[in-house]
Amino acid sequence: MSAPQRAEEPVDHPVPLRVIRDHGVIDVPAAERAVADLLRALGRDPESPHLAETPRRVAGSFAEMLTGPHFDLTTFPNDEGYNELVLATSLPVRSLCEHHLLPFAGVAHVGYLPGDRILGLSKLARVLDLFARDLQVQERLTQQVADWLQEHLAPRGVGVVIEAEHLCMSLRGVRAVGARTITSALHGVLRDDPRSRGEFLSLARTAS
Ligand SMILES: [Zn+2]
């Protein structure tokens, strides 16, 4: 029998971290009733053949859009000492504006300067999705992704840029069709060192 591994021994294999966000419970039948009530309040008849299935579809759509993914985040030791920018560009972003319950959609550019550990590249998109499947404002979404990476990966720097079109701006109000909102959140070297910040922002700009 091998001796039990001591907890304080350095870990040199991938460390899985189960990622789950608590979004609260979604009561789908109650949501269906509420959608039927909304249709009535809007002067529509939810019993009509055209709308009979709408409450079920709408409730199901919201439940799907607001249910975050669960995934295992695996980080790896940065054995090669890679110390340049790791950047994933044009990751799709879809979320719901918490002010109007209308979608906003666009792309995100997420980068980090590795410290002792690196992250599977596909995981950057998963982290983005984790926070996007929520009632959001774009500013908070951007900050949450950057904060999460800073906290869990402890890189030397993190940068997140999101460019999105908000249907609440293009379909109603000012009807600014095609207008994109750009937000950014930077940590560490990417915030404090002008050269690194400039490199990240110009790569992100080139990608868009
Ligand atoms: Zn809105």
Boltz pocket constraint, residues with backbone or C-beta under 6 A from the ligand:
constraints:
  - pocket:
      binder: B
      contacts: [[A, 97], [A, 98], [A, 99], [A, 100], [A, 101], [A, 102], [A, 166], [A, 168], [A, 169]]
      max_distance: 6.0
